[in-house]
Amino acid sequence: MKMKSLLVLGLLCSPALALANNLGIGQQVNSVSVESHGELLLDNENIRYEQWNSQDMLGKVRVIQAIAGRKSAKKMNAPLMAAITEAKFPPESYQTTTIINQDDAMWGTGSFVKSSAEDSKQEFPWSSMVLDEKGIVANAWQLKEDSSAIIVQDKQGKILYIKEGALTDDEIQQVLAMIRDNL
């Protein structure tokens, strides 16, 4: 009887385990390239796309915001993004990279996600933005759907912090302190 209970418990828990990301503190993010769309670059007020690779994120302390292509996911960690903007970290040693999973958008809204990303790049030209049309990054890192993941990494690309979902006020302060300590 005890063995049956453990087996049932194990089977019930296995779907939850499958939802966990594959990122770990002290490790680097799994190397991944986005060729379909990619990094948004501003060229004389025009947006162009360039292939992006996760190895491009080395050399600066970085907050990676990997979000579903949905308004709800964008809003989830808007308070953190506002706090980072307000902190005015030095651009030579800090950068935010937002990776938008266009594949995780509501059906029929892909073009709106793309135009919203382009508008955001115009508004925040210093920010690194990646539009991932096929969800390559989310799949490679096993991120939750319809969510926002926050990953802090140091200049060498070592992960210092990971959370999927909305950060609390205390967690926002923790992330800001982590950035300052690693600049």
CORSUL-V861235 format. One record per backbone hydrogen bond with DSSP energy under -0.5 kcal/mol. CO is the residue of the C=O (numbers start at 1). NH is the residue of the N-H. If there is no record, write none. Layout:
co=CO nh=NH
co=CO nh=NH
This chain:
co=1 nh=5
co=2 nh=6
co=3 nh=7
co=4 nh=8
co=5 nh=9
co=6 nh=10
co=7 nh=11
co=8 nh=12
co=9 nh=13
co=10 nh=14
co=11 nh=15
co=13 nh=17
co=14 nh=18
co=15 nh=19
co=16 nh=19
co=17 nh=20
co=24 nh=27
co=27 nh=159
co=32 nh=54
co=33 nh=35
co=34 nh=52
co=35 nh=37
co=36 nh=38
co=36 nh=133
co=38 nh=131
co=39 nh=41
co=39 nh=50
co=40 nh=129
co=41 nh=43
co=41 nh=48
co=42 nh=44
co=43 nh=46
co=46 nh=43
co=48 nh=41
co=50 nh=39
co=52 nh=34
co=53 nh=56
co=54 nh=57
co=55 nh=58
co=57 nh=60
co=61 nh=95
co=62 nh=64
co=62 nh=153
co=63 nh=65
co=63 nh=97
co=64 nh=66
co=64 nh=151
co=65 nh=67
co=65 nh=99
co=66 nh=149
co=67 nh=101
co=68 nh=70
co=70 nh=74
co=71 nh=75
co=72 nh=76
co=73 nh=77
co=75 nh=78
co=77 nh=81
co=78 nh=82
co=79 nh=83
co=80 nh=84
co=81 nh=85
co=82 nh=86
co=83 nh=87
co=84 nh=88
co=84 nh=89
co=85 nh=88
co=90 nh=93
co=90 nh=94
co=93 nh=61
co=95 nh=63
co=96 nh=98
co=96 nh=128
co=97 nh=65
co=97 nh=99
co=98 nh=100
co=98 nh=130
co=99 nh=67
co=99 nh=101
co=100 nh=102
co=100 nh=132
co=101 nh=69
co=101 nh=104
co=102 nh=105
co=106 nh=109
co=109 nh=113
co=110 nh=114
co=111 nh=115
co=112 nh=116
co=113 nh=117
co=114 nh=118
co=115 nh=119
co=116 nh=120
co=117 nh=121
co=118 nh=122
co=119 nh=123
co=120 nh=124
co=122 nh=125
co=124 nh=127
co=127 nh=129
co=128 nh=98
co=129 nh=40
co=130 nh=100
co=130 nh=132
co=131 nh=38
co=131 nh=133
co=132 nh=102
co=132 nh=103
co=132 nh=135
co=135 nh=139
co=136 nh=140
co=137 nh=141
co=138 nh=142
co=138 nh=143
co=139 nh=142
co=141 nh=22
co=144 nh=147
co=147 nh=68
co=148 nh=165
co=149 nh=66
co=149 nh=151
co=150 nh=163
co=151 nh=64
co=152 nh=160
co=152 nh=161
co=153 nh=62
co=154 nh=157
co=155 nh=59
co=158 nh=154
co=159 nh=26
co=161 nh=152
co=163 nh=150
co=168 nh=172
co=169 nh=173
co=170 nh=174
co=171 nh=175
co=172 nh=176
co=173 nh=177
co=174 nh=178
co=175 nh=179
co=176 nh=180
co=177 nh=181
co=178 nh=182
co=179 nh=182
co=179 nh=183
co=180 nh=183
